[in-house]
């Protein structure tokens, strides 16, 4: 069974060897995430090589996404490591690096004093501790502890009320951008985006470097939610980063923001990934909670393009089992959706792709009324496959593309299984290759019907679009 919702898996110590990566692909992973917050170039180079070697064993594409760190803010060194901040006590913060105490310590944000305004909150250790700025003096910020507790060195800091003046891409990140270009990655995830201009800057830099890497914007700050539509328009894909988003905003708002993001991404035809604590319990346990299963099913019913695992596959005890759980939940939920006649979301299309968009919606209608196993698409640019994905049709989309990079990038889109193929000369050659590939891999059975969109380049005269209802042959075929 081909599931339409993709699975993104983060690699780490639990999944770094080639055999384990191969098992993850077999279980349903379509994209691997390299988290640049951990590890060096040598480590990620070895992971990338293992991904590419493992992927060679499969007929479909596997994409790689690098995740830039962004301006991650942390507490400085505190001695003794592990002191208590008492609720109601005064705490002094400084941007100057010092060896501190729980009552006076540094924050690794150079513009701390200038950017944080009186009355704004400072959250420590994923929101476990909450400070409020009360006054400023030369080089220090005096705060009151609203919520106390234990504090340790190098813990994360969130500034939910503050507009950060530091750019989303740090000098350290630019080094990883260069590495991603040199190593031909497919996607780069941009952390702590606040406005569309930051996305545009990264995309322009990639173009200047001669790279066609796609940019994924991570929505994890209130400012990003305020600028959501412009950020989505500027991005190639979007990631709902529920971790930092849940720290910086009220927890009750996060599900609604997730639904708003997925709805807008469907409308604009941008892939959307739902991430963070998807199967958090499976870091330690071999089975999920019922709430986690419901969370995955909810993302599927919202037509998310993919769900992402972080610690579950990077450091968890049961990475393979976690992927299998997602695959099973996606398969069951999609089967329910296919028989429920759910309304398709409204979509907007680039005027230049109007005709192709109309054809994609017509194919969706065909699939509703004519029993068929899948839709096979011949594409060079990926446009037809993306538009079919945007239409959220009820059967899998097999995209046959001769461009390796484009082939991998298309696999991020909902419902698309992308296959690298040779450059075809005519419709007969494409049909023979496509039939053989489908039957050999068991994606459909002999005698089943499929819909074919061969692409304009394969049609006589090269100036026609075609939608073909085709029956797979009963006899065995060889390419």
N, C-alpha and C positions, 0 to 999 in steps of 0.2 A: 504494500500500500504506500502510495506517495502522499505524504502530508503536505499541506499547502503553507502552513505556518513554519517559518524557518527557526532554527536553533543556533544561537551564537554561544560559543563556549570559550571561556578565558583559560589560557594555558598557564601552568605553573608547576611546582615540584611534583604534584600528584599526577600530572599528565604530560610530562615533557618528552617521553620516549616515543619513537616512531610507531611502535606496535600499539601503544595505548591511543595515540592519535588516530590510527587506522580504525580501532574499535569504536572510537567516538563518531567517526564519519559513518561507519556501518549503522550505528544506533540512531543517526539522524542529524548530526551537526552539519550545518551548511556554511558557517563562517566561524573562523577562529579569531579571538581577540588577544593581541599582545599588549599587556599593560605596562607602559613605559614608566610607571611610578615605581616599579620593582624591576631589578635586574639591569645588566649592562648590555652593551652592543653585542658582545660575544654570546651572552646567554640568549638574547632574542634572535641573533643570527642562527644559532643552533636550532632553536624552536622553529624558525621559518623554514630551514632546510628539512627538518623532520615533517613539517606539514606538507611541503611540496613533494617529498618522496612518497609519503603515505597517500596523497591525493592522486598520484599516478595510477593507483590500483583501482580507481573508480571511473565510470564512464561520464559522470557529471562533474561540474565545476565545484570547487571549494574556495571561498574567498578568505582574505586575511585583512583584518582591521587593526591598525595601530591606534592606541589610546594615549593621547598627549596628557601630561600631568596637569598643566595649567598652573595658576598661582595658588598652589596648595599652602594654606597658612597653618602653622603649628606653634605650639608653645615651645619655649627654649628649654635649656637644661635646668632642672630643678633638683636641688640637694637638700635634704636626703630625698631620693626619688620615691615619692609617694607620701605627700603630706595632705592635710585636711584643710579645705577652705570652709570656714564656718558661715552659715547663713546670716546675713546682716553685717558681716565684717567688711572692712575696707581692704581693697586689693589694688595694688599699683602695677600698671602695665607700662612697658617701655619697648620701643622698637630697636633699641641698642642691645646687642647680644651680651647677656650677662649670665653668670651662674646664679640662679635665683632661688627663692623659697616660695612656698604656696601663697605668701602674702605679697611678694614682689618678684615678678618674673618678666621675661621678654617674650614678644610675639614676633614671628618671622615675617612681618609685613612692614616694609620701610615707610609706608605712608599712613601708618596706624593713627598717629596723633592728628594729622591733618584731615583724614577722611572720616573718622568716627566722631559723630556729633553728640553733644550732651543729651542724655535720655535714651540713646540707642543701646541695643543689647549686644553682648559678646558671648557667644556660646562656645563652651569648651567640651572636648571629648564627646562628639556627636550629640551635643545638647544636654549631656548629663549635668553640667554646671552652667549657670546663667549669671552673668555679670551685667550691670548697667552703668554706663558712663555718667559720672557726676560732675567732674571738673577736669580742666586741663592746666598743666603747668609746663614749664620748659622741659620738653623731652619725656614727659610722663602723662599718663591718663589715669586719674583716680576713679575707681569704680566701687560700687556696692554689690555684694554677693546676694542675688535674689534667690538662687538655689545653690546650696553648698554641697560638699562631698569631697572624695579623694581626688587629687590631681597628680599626674605623672608627667615626666618629660616627654617632649615630642608628640603631644596629643593634638588632634585636629582642632582648628578654630574656625567658627562660622560667624560671619557678620551679616545677619539677615536684613538689618535695617539700613545698611551702608552701601552707597554706590561706590564701588571700588574704582580707583583711578589707575590701577595697574592693568595692563592689557591682558587679555585671555591667553595670549601666547608669550611665554617667557623666553629669555635667551636659551635656557636649557631645552625648551620645547623645540626651538628652531633647529637645534642640533639633531633632534629626532626626526624633524620634517625632512632634513637632508638625508638621513639614514633611510627613511621610508621611500624617498624618491630613488635613491641608489639601489634599493632592494625590491623595487617594483611592487609595493603594496597596493591593495585595491581601495582601501578606505582609510581615512584618518578621522578619529573622533576628537572633537575640540571641546575641552572641559571648561566649565564656568563661563559659558557664553552669556553676555548681557545684552548685546545688540547686534544687528545684522552686519554692521560694518566690520566686526571682528571676523565673521565668516568670510565676507568678501575679500578681506585682506589676505587670509590664508589661501583662498582659491586663486587670487591673482598671483600670489607668490608661486603656487604650484604650476600655473600656466607659464610663468617666466622661467621656471626650471625645466620646462618641457614635459611636465608630468600630467597625466589624466586621472590622478588619484581623486576619488570622490570624498567630499567632506560631510561628516556626520556631526550635527550639533547636539551636544548634551544639554538638556534642559534641567537645570538643578539650582537655579537662583530665582528669587521673586522678580528681579528685573527682567530676566528672560521671559517669564510668563507675561509680563506687561507688554513685551515687544514680540510676542509669539508669532503673529502672522508674518511680520517682516523677516524674522529669523528663519521660519520654515521656507518662505519664498527664496531666500538666499542660499539655503542648504540643499545638499543632494539627498540627505536622509536625516532623521531625527531620532535621538535616544531619550526616553523618559527615565532620567536618573533619579529614582525615587528615594535614594539614600539621603543625599544632601538636600534634596527638595523637601523631604519629610522633616529634616532638622530645621530648615530655615522658614518653613511655613507650617501652619497648623496641620496636624496629621489628618484631620477630617477633610481638608481641602485636596489632599493628594489624589484620591480616586477620581474626583471630579476634574482635576487638572489633567490626569491621565486620559480620561475620556475626551476632553476637549482637544488635547494634542492629537490623539489617534483620529478623531473626526476631521480635524483640519488637514492632517497629512493625507488621509484618504481623498479628501476633496481636491487637494493640490497635486495628488499623484506622487507623493514623496514617501519612501519606505520609513516605517516607524518601528522602533525596537523598544519593548518594555523590559526594564532591567531592575535589579536590586532586590535581594531577599526573595527571589522567585521560589527557591527551594532551600531556604536557609537551614531548616532542620536537618537536611540531608548532608550537611557538612560533617555531622557527628552520627547520624542515624541512617539506616538503610531504607527507610520509608518516609514518605512525606506526611505532613499534617493534612487534614481534610480542608483546612482553610487555604493552604498553599495550592492544592489541586483546584479549588474553586477560583483562586486568583488567576491561574493559568487559563482555565476555561473562559473566564471573563475577558481576558486579553484576546483570546481567539475569537470570541463572539463580537468583540469590537473591531475585528478584522485587522489586528496588528500584523505587521509583516513578519516579525520575529520576536522571540523572547530570549533573554540573555542570562546565562549563568556566570557568576563571578567566582567567589570563594568555593562554591559547590564543586567546580571542576578544577580550580587552580590549586587548592590546598585541602579539599574535602576528602573524607575517607571513602566516599562512594560516588566518584565522578561519573562512571559509566551508568550506574543505576539511576542517577539523577537525569541524565540525558534520555534514558529509556522511559522514565516517568513522563517527561515532557512530551516525548513522541507519542506515547499512548494516549495522554490526555488530549493532545492536539487532534489525533486521529479520531477519537470518539466524538469530540466536540464538533469537528468539521463534518463528520457523517450526519450528526444531528442537524446541523445548519443546512446541509445540502437537501434535506428532506422537509425542511420547515418553511420554505418559501419566504424567507426573511427579506425585507425590502433592501435593495442595494443602496449604498450611500450616494448622495449627489456628488458629481465630479465636475471639475473645471479643466479645460484643455487649452493648450497653446493654440491660437488660431491657425498657426502653420501646420498643425496636425489634425485639423478638424475632420477631414475625410477619413483618415485612419481611425480617429476616435469613434466616428459613427460606425465604421466596420466592426470595431472591437465591441461596441455595445450590441450590435446585431448578432455577433457570435455568442454573446452572453444569452441573448434571447433564444438562439438556436439550441444551445445546450440545455436550456430550461425545457424545451419542447421535444427535442430529439435525443434519444438515448445514445450517448457516445462515451468513450472511455477517457479521451483527453483531446487537447488541442495542440497540434504541432506547428511551430512557427519557424520560418526561415528568415533570418535577420542579420544585417551587418552592423547596424547602429544600436540595436536593442529597442528601438522606438515601439515596434509592434508588440513585443513581449511586455514592455512596461505598460502600454495602454490596455492590454488584455488583463494584466495584473490589477490595474486601476479599476477595471470593470468588475472585479471580484467574481469571476465566473466560477461555476460549481465543480469544474473538473480541473485536473492539473494541466499546466502549460509547459510543454517541452520546447525549449528555445534552442535552435540549431544555429550556432554563430561561428564564423571562421576567425574572429578576432579574440585571442586568448584573454587579454585584459577585460574587454567588454563582456566576454563570456562569463568571467568570474563575477563581475560587478552586477550583472543581471540576476545572479542567483540570490541576491539580497531581497528581491521583490517577491511579494506574496504569490504563492502558487506556482512559481517558476522553477523548473529544474533545467539547468542550462548545460548543453552538450557542445563541446568543441568539435567542429566538423571541418572537412576540407572545403575549399571554395568550389561551389557547384556551378555548372554551366547551363543547365536547363532543368525543367520541371521533372522530366523522367529520371534524371540522375538523382535529384533531391528526394523524390518519392521512394526510389529503391533504397537509398541510404537510410532514410528515415524509417522505413518499414523494418529493415533488418535490425537497426539499433533498438527499436521499440520491442520487437519480439524477442531478440536475444537477451534483453535485460528484464523481460517479464513485466514491462510497464503497461502492456495491454495484451490481450489474447488473440489468437488467430480468429478471423471472422468478425471481430468487434469493429464497430464503426468509430472513426475519429474525424475531427475537423482539421483541415490543413489550410494554413495561410502561407503560401510559398514565398511571398515577397515579389515585388515588381520586377526585380532583376532576372527572375527565372521565368517570367511570362513572355510569350511571343510578342515581339515588338518592344518589350521593356517599358511599356507605358500603361499597363493594366494592373489592377489589384484583383485578387481572386480569393474566394472562400470556397473550399472544396469539401464536400461530404464524401468520405472515402472509407471503404471497407478493407480491413487488413486481409491479406491473402491467407488461404488455408494451407498452402504449401510452404515448406521451409525456404528461407532466402539467405543468401550469403552476399556480403558486400564485395 
